[in-house]
């Protein structure tokens, strides 16, 4: 289980790489880190796709709350929402 501080540290190390300050996504805060769990479990891959879609087109999905969507998908599949950080956008989740 990753902490918010660990996710922020990974984010900071990525955006400080040489040349990354020239990438539009970095300048616009549209970097998203996804947990391994989101990418491995089929029912959570839907959540990962939703997170990516909202990050890349936030205006179109303005009415979607990512935390609520993730919780709903996890509860439907598992019955509970495990603790941990599942995504980190723009350095904070």
C-alpha positions in Angstrom: 0.0 0.0 0.0 1.4 3.3 -1.1 1.0 6.5 0.9 0.1 9.9 -0.5 3.5 11.2 0.4 5.2 8.3 -1.5 3.0 9.1 -4.6 4.0 12.8 -4.3 7.6 11.8 -4.1 7.4 9.7 -7.3 5.5 12.5 -9.0 8.2 15.1 -8.0 11.0 12.8 -9.2 9.3 12.4 -12.6 8.7 16.1 -13.3 12.2 17.0 -12.3 13.7 14.8 -15.0 15.7 16.6 -17.7 13.4 18.0 -20.4 10.2 17.2 -18.6 9.4 20.8 -17.9 8.9 21.2 -21.6 6.2 18.6 -21.8 2.7 20.2 -22.0 1.2 17.6 -19.6 3.8 18.5 -16.9 3.2 22.3 -17.4 -0.6 21.8 -17.2 -0.6 19.4 -14.2 -2.0 16.6 -16.3 0.3 13.9 -15.1 -1.4 11.0 -13.5 0.2 8.1 -11.6 -1.8 4.8 -11.5 -1.3 2.1 -9.0 -0.4 -1.4 -10.2 -3.7 -2.7 -8.7 -5.7 -0.5 -11.1 -3.9 -1.9 -14.1 -4.0 -5.6 -13.1 -7.5 -6.2 -12.0 -10.0 -6.2 -14.9 -12.8 -4.5 -12.9 -10.4 -1.7 -11.9 -9.1 -1.2 -15.4 -12.4 0.6 -16.0 -11.5 2.9 -13.2 -8.0 3.4 -14.7 -9.5 4.3 -18.1 -11.9 6.8 -16.5 -9.0 8.4 -14.6 -7.0 8.8 -17.8 -10.0 10.1 -19.7 -10.8 12.7 -17.0 -7.2 13.8 -16.8 -6.9 14.3 -20.5 -10.3 15.9 -21.0 -11.5 17.3 -17.6 -14.1 19.6 -19.1 -16.0 16.8 -20.8 -16.1 14.7 -17.6 -16.5 17.6 -15.2 -19.5 15.9 -13.5 -17.5 12.7 -12.8 -16.0 12.4 -9.3 -13.1 10.0 -9.6 -13.0 9.0 -6.0 -16.8 8.1 -6.0 -16.4 6.1 -9.3 -13.4 4.2 -7.9 -15.2 3.4 -4.7 -18.3 2.2 -6.5 -16.4 0.0 -8.9 -14.4 -1.6 -6.0 -17.3 -2.1 -3.8 -19.3 -3.8 -6.6 -16.4 -6.2 -7.2 -15.0 -6.7 -3.8 -17.6 -5.5 -1.3 -15.3 -3.1 0.3 -12.8 -0.4 -0.6 -9.3 -1.3 0.4 -7.1 1.4 1.8 -4.3 2.9 -0.2 -3.5 5.3 -3.0 -4.8 4.2 -6.3 -4.1 7.3 -8.4 -2.3 10.6 -8.0 -3.0 13.5 -10.3 -0.9 16.6 -10.5 1.1 15.7 -7.5 -1.8 15.4 -5.1 -4.7 13.0 -4.9 
